[in-house]
Amino acid sequence: MKLLSKRKFTLWWPFLGLHLIWWAIWFLVRVEPFPYGFLTMVLSLEAIVLSTLILIVENKQGDRDRAQLALDRVSARHVEKIAEHIEKLEQQQFRILHHLEKVVGPEKL
C-alpha cells in the first residue's frame, strides 16, 4: 500500500512543482559551480529509485491481472456447466411435453 501511495505522490502535480522550485533555488543560490555534479548525482539516484518503484508496482499489477484471469477462466467454466445443465433440463422438458402430447393429445394441453 505504501508503494501505491508513493507512486501516486510522484504522479501528483505538486511533486513536479516542488522539483521545479528546488532546481530554481539550486541554480539561483548557486549551491555548487556549473557542472552541477552533486545535483546530477541526486537526480540520477532519484530517477533510479522512482523507476524501480514504478516497476515494482507494475509487476504487482501484472500479478493481480494474472490472478483475475485465472478467476475469469474458472467463472467461465462454471457458466458453461450451468448452460449445459440448463440445456439438458430443456431437452427433458421437451421430451416430457412431447410424451404428454402423445398421451393426452395436443388440443388438451
C-alpha positions in Angstrom: 0.0 0.0 0.0 2.9 2.4 0.7 4.3 1.8 -2.8 1.0 2.8 -4.3 0.8 6.0 -2.2 4.4 6.9 -3.2 3.6 6.2 -6.8 0.5 8.5 -6.6 2.7 11.2 -5.0 5.2 11.0 -7.8 2.4 11.5 -10.3 1.0 14.4 -8.4 1.4 17.9 -9.9 2.8 19.4 -6.6 5.5 16.9 -6.8 6.7 18.3 -10.1 6.2 21.9 -8.7 8.4 21.0 -5.7 11.1 19.8 -8.0 11.0 22.9 -10.2 11.2 25.1 -7.1 14.1 23.0 -5.7 16.0 23.3 -9.1 15.4 27.0 -9.3 16.7 27.6 -5.8 19.7 25.3 -6.6 20.6 27.4 -9.7 19.8 30.9 -8.2 21.5 30.3 -4.9 24.5 28.7 -6.7 24.8 25.8 -4.3 27.6 24.4 -6.4 29.5 25.6 -9.5 28.3 25.0 -13.1 28.8 21.3 -13.9 26.3 20.6 -11.0 27.9 17.2 -10.2 26.1 16.8 -6.9 22.7 17.8 -8.4 23.2 15.4 -11.3 24.0 12.6 -8.9 21.0 13.3 -6.7 18.6 13.5 -9.7 20.1 10.3 -11.1 19.6 8.4 -7.9 16.1 9.8 -7.6 15.3 8.6 -11.2 16.7 5.1 -10.3 14.5 4.9 -7.1 11.4 6.1 -8.9 11.8 3.8 -11.9 12.3 0.9 -9.5 9.2 1.8 -7.6 7.2 2.0 -10.8 8.5 -1.3 -12.0 7.5 -3.0 -8.6 4.0 -1.5 -8.8 3.6 -2.6 -12.4 4.8 -6.1 -11.5 2.3 -6.3 -8.7 -0.4 -5.2 -11.1 0.6 -7.9 -13.5 0.3 -10.5 -10.7 -3.2 -9.1 -10.0 -4.1 -9.3 -13.6 -3.0 -12.9 -13.9 -5.0 -13.8 -10.7 -8.1 -12.1 -12.2 -7.6 -14.0 -15.5 -7.5 -17.3 -13.6 -10.7 -16.4 -11.7 -12.3 -15.4 -15.0 -11.4 -18.8 -16.5 -12.9 -20.7 -13.5 -16.0 -18.5 -13.7 -16.4 -19.1 -17.5 -16.1 -22.9 -16.9 -18.8 -22.7 -14.2 -21.1 -20.7 -16.5 -20.5 -23.2 -19.3 -21.5 -26.1 -17.0 -24.6 -24.2 -15.9 -25.6 -23.6 -19.6 -25.1 -27.3 -20.3 -27.3 -28.2 -17.4 -30.0 -25.8 -18.5 -29.8 -27.3 -22.0 -30.3 -30.8 -20.6 -33.2 -29.7 -18.5 -34.8 -28.0 -21.5 -34.4 -31.2 -23.5 -36.0 -33.2 -20.7 -38.9 -30.7 -20.6 -39.4 -31.1 -24.4 -39.4 -34.9 -24.1 -42.0 -34.7 -21.3 -44.1 -32.3 -23.3 -43.9 -34.5 -26.3 -44.8 -37.5 -24.2 -47.8 -35.6 -22.8 -49.0 -34.7 -26.2 -49.0 -38.3 -27.2 -50.8 -39.4 -24.1 -53.3 -36.6 -23.7 -53.4 -35.1 -27.1 -52.2 -31.6 -28.2 -55.6 -30.0 -28.1 -56.0 -30.6 -24.3 -52.6 -29.1 -23.4 
